[in-house]
Amino acid sequence: MFAAGRLICVFRRRTQEAPADPPQVVKPGGKGRPTPKRAEAQKARRQPITAPNTRKEAYKRVREKQAEQRAKARQGMAKGDEKYLLKRDKGPVRRLARDYVDGRRTVGSYLMYGMFAIVALSLLPIAAAKLLVLFAPPLLLAAVFVEGLAISRKIKKLAAERYPGEDTKGVGLYAAMRAMQIRRLRVPSPQVKPGEKVGSS
């Protein structure tokens, strides 16, 4: 009886002296703090979701979310992200056509500037300027047309060689039309620098 009581007292003393939680050891060269438990980490990530109080506030949140999505789509399209591209711009063949055109300085990309210069010359009271205005527009348009045909033929051939299993329908016109656009206004934005040619000249 006495021995049993003594054993119970020793057990109680050990239970009271035992620490509630084992000490957490921080590894040298680690984060400098103990790793939180999963329950604590999940609790920290949770954020309270507050419902809008009024219909006006709900519409405001919807508009803000839509504006964010549109901005994200514009950025993705400008960068050439396949996820955000229009159907006409998707696929490796269209990307090849864009890179081929963007790597070259084309006459068509300066067509608008040339037309503005011709209009400005037409305002000058000089006979030579009047003569230049008469012949320059058709010559400029002819140069752009010939250049477009050359680009169209070249990109069709290049696409057929590199992507024989892909659909190349319309890629020639696609490349020719892009060659006529001002470089900084092209969408998707150019991903190659001028002079960084794709394929042989």
Residue frames as qw, qx, qy, qz and C-alpha x, y, z in Angstrom:
[[0.000, 0.886, 0.463, 0.000, 0.00, 0.00, 0.00],
 [0.297, -0.817, 0.111, 0.481, 2.77, 2.38, 0.98],
 [0.427, -0.182, 0.602, 0.649, 4.76, 1.45, -2.13],
 [0.275, 0.593, 0.666, 0.359, 1.71, 2.05, -4.36],
 [0.073, -0.950, -0.257, 0.163, 1.13, 5.50, -2.89],
 [0.388, -0.631, 0.332, 0.583, 4.77, 6.38, -3.36],
 [0.424, 0.139, 0.687, 0.574, 4.59, 5.31, -7.00],
 [0.150, 0.809, 0.544, 0.165, 1.53, 7.50, -7.62],
 [0.227, -0.904, -0.021, 0.363, 3.28, 10.54, -6.08],
 [0.430, -0.369, 0.521, 0.638, 6.35, 10.05, -8.30],
 [0.348, 0.422, 0.702, 0.456, 4.16, 9.73, -11.41],
 [0.020, 0.921, 0.388, -0.028, 2.24, 12.92, -10.57],
 [0.331, -0.773, 0.182, 0.510, 5.49, 14.83, -9.94],
 [0.423, -0.104, 0.637, 0.637, 6.89, 13.77, -13.34],
 [0.243, 0.650, 0.655, 0.300, 3.65, 14.67, -15.10],
 [0.093, -0.953, -0.218, 0.188, 3.62, 18.16, -13.59],
 [0.379, -0.655, 0.353, 0.550, 7.29, 18.76, -14.35],
 [0.547, 0.232, 0.637, 0.490, 6.95, 17.67, -18.03],
 [0.036, 0.295, -0.160, -0.941, 6.85, 20.64, -20.46],
 [0.585, 0.493, 0.400, -0.505, 3.52, 21.34, -22.18],
 [0.742, 0.665, -0.027, -0.076, 5.09, 21.52, -25.68],
 [0.834, -0.122, 0.170, 0.511, 8.45, 20.16, -26.77],
 [0.120, -0.752, 0.183, 0.622, 10.97, 22.92, -27.56],
 [0.732, 0.655, 0.182, 0.046, 11.19, 23.76, -31.27],
 [0.607, -0.400, 0.337, 0.598, 14.71, 23.63, -32.59],
 [0.432, 0.869, -0.040, -0.238, 15.73, 26.15, -35.23],
 [0.886, 0.130, 0.184, 0.406, 18.26, 24.74, -37.67],
 [0.299, -0.641, 0.210, 0.674, 21.42, 26.80, -38.18],
 [0.098, -0.181, 0.599, 0.773, 21.36, 28.58, -41.52],
 [0.120, 0.514, 0.838, 0.136, 17.59, 28.20, -41.78],
 [0.003, -0.734, -0.402, -0.547, 14.82, 30.78, -41.81],
 [0.114, 0.277, -0.424, 0.855, 15.61, 31.94, -38.27],
 [0.558, -0.118, 0.310, -0.761, 12.16, 30.87, -37.03],
 [0.390, 0.029, 0.916, -0.089, 10.36, 27.57, -36.52],
 [0.176, -0.115, -0.717, -0.664, 8.21, 26.26, -39.37],
 [0.515, -0.042, 0.306, -0.800, 4.53, 26.91, -38.58],
 [0.404, 0.145, 0.897, -0.105, 2.12, 24.02, -38.37],
 [0.076, 0.283, 0.735, 0.612, -0.23, 23.35, -41.28],
 [0.135, -0.749, -0.648, 0.043, -3.30, 24.51, -39.35],
 [0.243, -0.719, -0.101, 0.644, -1.59, 27.77, -38.43],
 [0.203, -0.182, 0.518, 0.811, -0.42, 28.37, -42.02],
 [0.004, 0.476, 0.769, 0.427, -3.90, 27.75, -43.42],
 [0.195, -0.797, -0.496, 0.283, -5.41, 30.06, -40.84],
 [0.256, -0.561, 0.124, 0.778, -2.95, 32.81, -41.78],
 [0.140, 0.043, 0.653, 0.743, -3.83, 32.47, -45.48],
 [0.002, 0.647, 0.757, 0.095, -7.54, 32.79, -44.88],
 [0.029, 0.014, -0.025, 0.999, -8.98, 36.21, -45.48],
 [0.282, 0.477, 0.669, -0.496, -12.45, 37.28, -44.53],
 [0.105, 0.290, 0.649, 0.696, -14.79, 37.63, -47.51],
 [0.153, 0.431, 0.433, -0.777, -17.16, 40.52, -47.12],
 [0.300, 0.552, 0.718, 0.299, -20.27, 40.66, -49.27],
 [0.076, 0.260, 0.146, 0.951, -21.21, 44.00, -50.84],
 [0.093, 0.346, 0.633, -0.687, -23.72, 45.94, -48.77],
 [0.452, 0.604, 0.190, -0.628, -25.53, 47.57, -51.68],
 [0.780, 0.480, 0.383, 0.116, -26.24, 46.83, -55.33],
 [0.288, 0.941, -0.177, 0.038, -24.14, 49.82, -56.35],
 [0.344, -0.690, 0.636, 0.031, -21.14, 48.42, -54.52],
 [0.781, 0.053, 0.618, 0.071, -21.69, 45.01, -56.14],
 [0.643, 0.741, 0.169, 0.094, -21.73, 46.58, -59.63],
 [0.012, 0.923, -0.385, 0.008, -18.59, 48.51, -58.77],
 [0.571, -0.437, 0.690, 0.080, -16.76, 45.32, -57.83],
 [0.784, 0.363, 0.494, 0.094, -17.91, 43.60, -61.02],
 [0.445, 0.893, -0.031, 0.067, -16.69, 46.52, -63.14],
 [0.216, -0.813, 0.541, 0.023, -13.33, 46.57, -61.35],
 [0.710, -0.162, 0.679, 0.094, -12.90, 42.83, -61.89],
 [0.714, 0.596, 0.353, 0.104, -13.80, 43.13, -65.57],
 [0.204, 0.950, -0.237, 0.015, -11.37, 46.04, -66.00],
 [0.442, -0.606, 0.657, 0.079, -8.59, 43.94, -64.44],
 [0.763, 0.150, 0.618, 0.112, -9.39, 41.04, -66.77],
 [0.567, 0.808, 0.147, 0.068, -9.38, 43.32, -69.83],
 [0.035, -0.902, 0.430, 0.026, -6.07, 44.87, -68.81],
 [0.607, -0.357, 0.703, 0.094, -4.59, 41.41, -68.31],
 [0.752, 0.439, 0.482, 0.094, -5.88, 40.32, -71.73],
 [0.371, 0.924, -0.087, 0.017, -4.39, 43.40, -73.42],
 [0.256, -0.756, 0.599, 0.061, -1.02, 42.78, -71.82],
 [0.708, -0.076, 0.697, 0.087, -1.12, 39.11, -72.82],
 [0.676, 0.665, 0.311, 0.061, -2.07, 39.99, -76.39],
 [0.166, 0.944, -0.283, -0.029, 0.67, 42.59, -76.64],
 [0.370, -0.600, 0.707, 0.059, 3.25, 40.04, -75.45],
 [0.531, 0.324, -0.683, -0.382, 2.01, 37.43, -77.90],
 [0.336, -0.126, 0.857, -0.369, 0.69, 35.08, -75.23],
 [0.198, -0.089, -0.857, -0.468, -1.19, 32.36, -77.11],
 [0.063, -0.443, -0.829, 0.337, -3.90, 32.30, -74.43],
 [0.095, 0.679, 0.321, -0.653, -5.01, 35.87, -75.14],
 [0.056, -0.232, 0.549, 0.801, -4.52, 36.08, -78.90],
 [0.665, 0.366, 0.072, -0.647, -7.34, 36.39, -81.39],
 [0.881, 0.161, 0.445, -0.009, -8.06, 33.40, -83.59],
 [0.634, 0.766, -0.058, 0.084, -6.39, 35.05, -86.59],
 [0.069, 0.827, -0.517, 0.211, -3.13, 35.43, -84.62],
 [0.759, -0.405, 0.482, -0.163, -2.93, 31.98, -83.03],
 [0.963, 0.216, 0.138, 0.086, -0.63, 29.17, -84.05],
 [0.629, -0.425, 0.337, 0.557, 3.04, 28.70, -84.88],
 [0.501, 0.439, 0.474, 0.576, 2.52, 29.65, -88.55],
 [0.003, -0.931, -0.237, -0.277, 1.13, 33.08, -87.68],
 [0.541, -0.782, 0.140, 0.276, 3.88, 33.62, -85.12],
 [0.667, -0.048, 0.423, 0.611, 6.46, 32.78, -87.79],
 [0.313, 0.700, 0.403, 0.499, 4.82, 35.29, -90.15],
 [0.254, -0.962, -0.095, -0.046, 4.90, 38.03, -87.49],
 [0.634, -0.588, 0.283, 0.415, 8.52, 37.38, -86.63],
 [0.626, 0.246, 0.451, 0.587, 9.51, 37.30, -90.29],
 [0.160, 0.832, 0.298, 0.440, 7.89, 40.69, -90.97],
 [0.411, -0.911, -0.022, 0.014, 8.97, 42.31, -87.70],
 [0.726, -0.386, 0.276, 0.499, 12.59, 41.39, -88.32],
 [0.474, 0.280, 0.422, 0.720, 12.63, 43.52, -91.48],
 [0.067, 0.521, 0.122, -0.842, 12.22, 47.19, -92.26],
 [0.393, 0.461, 0.744, 0.281, 9.48, 47.29, -94.86],
 [0.056, 0.176, 0.278, 0.943, 8.45, 50.04, -97.26],
 [0.357, -0.565, -0.628, -0.399, 4.83, 49.49, -96.27],
 [0.492, -0.573, -0.492, 0.433, 5.50, 50.46, -92.65],
 [0.228, -0.355, 0.001, 0.907, 6.53, 53.93, -93.88],
 [0.134, 0.482, 0.673, 0.545, 3.60, 54.31, -96.29],
 [0.191, -0.860, -0.469, 0.063, 1.61, 56.55, -93.95],
 [0.381, -0.657, 0.074, 0.646, 4.59, 58.82, -93.32],
 [0.330, 0.019, 0.564, 0.756, 5.21, 59.02, -97.05],
 [0.038, 0.677, 0.644, 0.353, 1.63, 60.06, -97.70],
 [0.282, -0.866, -0.259, 0.320, 1.82, 62.81, -95.10],
 [0.398, -0.431, 0.311, 0.748, 5.03, 64.08, -96.70],
 [0.238, 0.315, 0.659, 0.641, 3.35, 64.13, -100.12],
 [0.099, -0.841, -0.526, -0.081, 0.42, 66.13, -98.77],
 [0.364, -0.766, -0.027, 0.529, 2.84, 68.61, -97.19],
 [0.379, -0.160, 0.495, 0.765, 4.72, 68.97, -100.49],
 [0.173, 0.585, 0.676, 0.414, 1.49, 69.62, -102.34],
 [0.165, -0.906, -0.336, 0.200, 1.04, 72.80, -100.29],
 [0.416, -0.504, 0.237, 0.718, 4.33, 74.28, -101.49],
 [0.498, 0.810, 0.109, -0.289, 4.13, 76.71, -104.44],
 [0.175, -0.584, 0.686, 0.397, 6.99, 74.99, -106.27],
 [0.724, 0.390, -0.334, -0.461, 6.71, 73.36, -109.68],
 [0.364, 0.329, -0.868, 0.077, 9.07, 70.52, -108.77],
 [0.261, -0.023, 0.784, -0.563, 7.01, 69.75, -105.66],
 [0.692, 0.301, 0.131, -0.643, 3.83, 69.65, -107.75],
 [0.637, 0.415, -0.596, -0.257, 5.49, 67.22, -110.15],
 [0.130, 0.243, -0.909, 0.313, 6.69, 65.02, -107.30],
 [0.473, 0.095, 0.575, -0.660, 3.23, 64.95, -105.79],
 [0.721, 0.357, -0.187, -0.564, 1.85, 63.80, -109.12],
 [0.705, 0.342, -0.614, -0.089, 4.14, 60.78, -109.55],
 [0.010, -0.401, 0.795, -0.455, 5.14, 59.84, -105.98],
 [0.672, -0.097, 0.456, -0.575, 1.88, 58.26, -104.74],
 [0.922, 0.259, -0.107, -0.267, 1.49, 55.67, -107.53],
 [0.531, 0.509, -0.640, 0.224, 5.19, 54.77, -107.33],
 [0.212, -0.378, 0.704, -0.563, 4.98, 54.37, -103.56],
 [0.805, 0.017, 0.303, -0.509, 1.86, 52.22, -103.77],
 [0.836, 0.406, -0.352, -0.114, 3.44, 50.08, -106.49],
 [0.266, 0.497, -0.741, 0.365, 6.51, 49.51, -104.27],
 [0.479, -0.223, 0.617, -0.583, 4.31, 48.47, -101.35],
 [0.886, 0.200, 0.040, -0.416, 2.31, 46.11, -103.58],
 [0.705, 0.460, -0.535, 0.067, 5.41, 44.40, -104.98],
 [0.012, 0.438, -0.748, 0.498, 6.89, 44.12, -101.51],
 [0.687, -0.108, 0.419, -0.584, 3.69, 42.56, -100.20],
 [0.905, 0.293, -0.199, -0.234, 3.72, 39.94, -102.96],
 [0.490, 0.494, -0.666, 0.269, 7.35, 39.07, -102.22],
 [0.252, -0.336, 0.690, -0.589, 6.69, 38.75, -98.48],
 [0.826, 0.031, 0.195, -0.529, 3.58, 36.65, -99.10],
 [0.848, 0.360, -0.382, -0.072, 5.39, 34.18, -101.35],
 [0.303, 0.488, -0.707, 0.412, 8.36, 33.95, -99.02],
 [0.408, -0.279, 0.614, -0.615, 6.37, 33.32, -95.85],
 [0.902, 0.114, 0.004, -0.416, 4.21, 30.68, -97.56],
 [0.747, 0.403, -0.516, 0.113, 7.32, 28.79, -98.62],
 [0.101, 0.445, -0.693, 0.558, 8.98, 29.18, -95.24],
 [0.633, -0.193, 0.412, -0.626, 5.87, 28.06, -93.33],
 [0.929, 0.189, -0.177, -0.264, 5.48, 24.99, -95.55],
 [0.587, 0.428, -0.622, 0.293, 9.10, 24.01, -94.86],
 [0.003, -0.344, 0.675, -0.653, 9.00, 24.53, -91.11],
 [0.470, 0.084, 0.646, -0.595, 5.44, 23.44, -90.33],
 [0.198, 0.063, -0.799, -0.564, 4.38, 20.94, -93.03],
 [0.161, -0.385, -0.908, 0.028, 1.43, 19.69, -90.99],
 [0.009, 0.508, 0.424, -0.750, 0.00, 23.11, -90.11],
 [0.355, 0.767, 0.524, 0.109, -2.66, 25.07, -91.98],
 [0.375, -0.234, 0.153, 0.884, -1.00, 27.87, -93.96],
 [0.158, 0.670, 0.600, 0.408, -4.16, 29.26, -95.55],
 [0.096, -0.946, -0.231, -0.204, -4.19, 33.07, -95.49],
 [0.662, -0.555, 0.000, 0.505, -0.74, 33.41, -93.93],
 [0.500, 0.220, 0.282, 0.789, 0.63, 35.26, -96.98],
 [0.077, -0.745, -0.312, -0.584, -2.01, 37.99, -96.82],
 [0.623, -0.743, -0.216, 0.112, -1.60, 38.09, -93.03],
 [0.665, -0.292, 0.091, 0.681, 2.12, 38.81, -93.38],
 [0.313, 0.414, 0.336, 0.786, 1.63, 41.33, -96.19],
 [0.264, -0.825, -0.321, -0.382, -0.94, 43.31, -94.20],
 [0.664, -0.670, -0.101, 0.317, 1.29, 43.35, -91.13],
 [0.612, 0.009, 0.185, 0.769, 4.16, 44.66, -93.26],
 [0.101, 0.623, 0.322, 0.705, 2.01, 47.70, -94.10],
 [0.484, -0.821, -0.298, -0.055, 1.39, 48.61, -90.46],
 [0.046, 0.807, -0.403, 0.429, 3.53, 51.07, -88.50],
 [0.553, 0.157, -0.767, 0.285, 5.82, 48.96, -86.35],
 [0.017, 0.084, -0.652, 0.753, 4.95, 50.43, -82.96],
 [0.594, 0.024, 0.126, -0.795, 1.21, 50.08, -83.68],
 [0.580, 0.111, -0.758, -0.276, 1.32, 46.39, -84.54],
 [0.611, -0.272, 0.530, -0.521, -0.71, 43.99, -82.41],
 [0.762, -0.583, -0.091, 0.268, 0.61, 41.64, -81.13],
 [0.078, -0.932, 0.312, 0.169, 3.71, 43.72, -80.46],
 [0.687, 0.549, -0.469, 0.076, 6.90, 42.73, -82.32],
 [0.851, -0.500, 0.156, 0.037, 8.92, 40.14, -80.44],
 [0.793, 0.034, 0.195, 0.577, 12.05, 40.43, -82.61],
 [0.144, -0.747, 0.086, 0.644, 14.24, 43.44, -83.34],
 [0.615, 0.765, -0.067, -0.181, 14.78, 44.89, -86.82],
 [0.268, 0.686, -0.676, -0.011, 17.61, 43.00, -88.45],
 [0.398, -0.221, 0.860, -0.229, 16.89, 39.84, -86.45],
 [0.570, 0.242, -0.468, -0.631, 15.76, 37.91, -89.49],
 [0.715, -0.034, 0.642, -0.274, 13.77, 34.69, -89.42],
 [0.818, 0.394, 0.404, 0.110, 14.76, 32.37, -92.23],
 [0.524, -0.049, 0.367, 0.767, 16.91, 33.26, -95.22],
 [0.166, 0.559, 0.004, -0.812, 16.50, 36.53, -97.12]]
